[in-house]
Amino acid sequence: MKKIIAINGSPRRNCNTATLLECALNGAKDAGAETELIHLYGLNFKGCISCFYCKRKDKEHGKCAMKDDLSPVLEKIKTADALILGSPVYFMNMTSGAIAFMERLLFSNYLYSDEIPTVFPKKLPNALIYTMNMTEEHVKQFGIKERFAFHEGAFERFLQYKPEILYACNTYQFSDYSKYESSIFNEAEKAAYREEFFPKQKEEAYNIGKKLVS
Ligand SMILES: Cc1cc2nc3c(=O)[nH]c(=O)nc-3n(C[C@H](O)[C@H](O)[C@H](O)COP(=O)(O)O)c2cc1C
């Protein structure tokens, strides 16, 4: 049975990002895969500390030497058949947790060598799911896709598979907007957008999950 792992790069376990990851895993499950959702913010770990163990000629390549809660996750990913990373956009980037995860996973499988672009043991179908307050217009205006193309290029290069991508814009951030200072948002418009588009985004996530394991 194929195994797919989803990594939740949001500190919130039950909100937009986690919901879309669960939909993707449901798609994978319906395609016959075993699934696992890992919440990054439940783990105690750091980003790459630049020790360069993974680049040493006398050491095992593709192995991150740091020992923390992320270590077994990185090993597990090597045995998986597909991977999905979901992240909210924070300050026009992925969350610090998602970036730290990316550093640990990708840099440890990278050699400074033209001949060997990756030491990751196989092609790993993968996907990136982003959630954000921004609208599609903001995404264009601020060049977000161009910015994220660098991360996506790294996933493609090191995991040898061009990631499937989902942008979930204009997310509903609070369950009750009246409780928070949030006057830049029009709650009614947000609610209407969510009602119309969140089901579509969930369906897209489901299809991505299905595709990754098919
Ligand atoms: C610290 C922080 C920074 C954020 N920065 C941005 C941002 O730069 N652009 C954006 O569109 N949304 C931003 N957001 C909103 C989140 O990306 C958005 O609400 C996302 O859907 C939250 O995902 P979650 O519901 O899974 O936690 C930010 C939220 C937080 C908490």
Ligand as a Chemical Component Dictionary entry (heavy atoms), coordinates in Angstrom:
data_LIG
# 
_chem_comp.id                   LIG 
_chem_comp.type                 NON-POLYMER 
_chem_comp.pdbx_formal_charge   0 
_chem_comp.three_letter_code    LIG 
# 
loop_
_chem_comp_atom.comp_id 
_chem_comp_atom.atom_id 
_chem_comp_atom.alt_atom_id 
_chem_comp_atom.type_symbol 
_chem_comp_atom.charge 
_chem_comp_atom.model_Cartn_x 
_chem_comp_atom.model_Cartn_y 
_chem_comp_atom.model_Cartn_z 
_chem_comp_atom.pdbx_ordinal 
LIG C1  C1  C 0 2.031  36.129 11.692 1  
LIG C2  C2  C 0 1.073  36.143 10.527 2  
LIG C3  C3  C 0 1.462  36.742 9.348  3  
LIG C4  C4  C 0 0.622  36.721 8.234  4  
LIG N1  N1  N 0 1.057  37.278 7.047  5  
LIG C5  C5  C 0 0.273  37.212 5.949  6  
LIG C6  C6  C 0 0.725  37.729 4.707  7  
LIG O1  O1  O 0 1.839  38.261 4.574  8  
LIG N2  N2  N 0 -0.097 37.627 3.641  9  
LIG C7  C7  C 0 -1.332 37.012 3.727  10 
LIG O2  O2  O 0 -2.019 36.934 2.722  11 
LIG N3  N3  N 0 -1.778 36.514 4.880  12 
LIG C8  C8  C 0 -1.005 36.576 5.997  13 
LIG N4  N4  N 0 -1.448 36.025 7.184  14 
LIG C9  C9  C 0 -2.765 35.326 7.206  15 
LIG C10 C10 C 0 -2.646 33.813 7.031  16 
LIG O3  O3  O 0 -1.783 33.468 5.975  17 
LIG C11 C11 C 0 -4.006 33.182 6.701  18 
LIG O4  O4  O 0 -4.958 33.558 7.656  19 
LIG C12 C12 C 0 -3.892 31.664 6.615  20 
LIG O5  O5  O 0 -4.963 31.127 5.888  21 
LIG C13 C13 C 0 -3.872 31.020 8.005  22 
LIG O6  O6  O 0 -3.790 29.630 7.874  23 
LIG P1  P1  P 0 -4.403 28.674 9.007  24 
LIG O7  O7  O 0 -5.862 29.004 9.052  25 
LIG O8  O8  O 0 -4.154 27.307 8.529  26 
LIG O9  O9  O 0 -3.680 28.972 10.269 27 
LIG C14 C14 C 0 -0.657 36.089 8.320  28 
LIG C15 C15 C 0 -1.055 35.505 9.542  29 
LIG C16 C16 C 0 -0.203 35.543 10.641 30 
LIG C17 C17 C 0 -0.649 34.894 11.939 31 
# 
loop_
_chem_comp_bond.comp_id 
_chem_comp_bond.atom_id_1 
_chem_comp_bond.atom_id_2 
_chem_comp_bond.value_order 
_chem_comp_bond.pdbx_ordinal 
LIG C1  C2  SING 1  
LIG C2  C3  SING 2  
LIG C2  C16 DOUB 3  
LIG C3  C4  DOUB 4  
LIG C4  N1  SING 5  
LIG C4  C14 SING 6  
LIG N1  C5  DOUB 7  
LIG C5  C6  SING 8  
LIG C5  C8  SING 9  
LIG C6  O1  DOUB 10 
LIG C6  N2  SING 11 
LIG N2  C7  SING 12 
LIG C7  O2  DOUB 13 
LIG C7  N3  SING 14 
LIG N3  C8  DOUB 15 
LIG C8  N4  SING 16 
LIG N4  C9  SING 17 
LIG N4  C14 SING 18 
LIG C9  C10 SING 19 
LIG C10 O3  SING 20 
LIG C10 C11 SING 21 
LIG C11 O4  SING 22 
LIG C11 C12 SING 23 
LIG C12 O5  SING 24 
LIG C12 C13 SING 25 
LIG C13 O6  SING 26 
LIG O6  P1  SING 27 
LIG P1  O7  DOUB 28 
LIG P1  O8  SING 29 
LIG P1  O9  SING 30 
LIG C14 C15 DOUB 31 
LIG C15 C16 SING 32 
LIG C16 C17 SING 33 
# 
